[in-house]
């Protein structure tokens, strides 16, 4: 049943079991490939900030994580 008054879910996932997203495996593979290529091109890449000082998106945001990720080579 659809309840438009429900509280917003604080997570984003591909689901699991019979309800898993059909594109989940492709999305994970694309991310893995992109990160492997990034590391191959920039092997000395490192975080250039204190992790505790990074500004983060609000918990209710669809895409979570830091708003910026400063790195250095």
Order of alpha helices (4+ residues) and beta strands (2+ residues): alpha-beta-beta
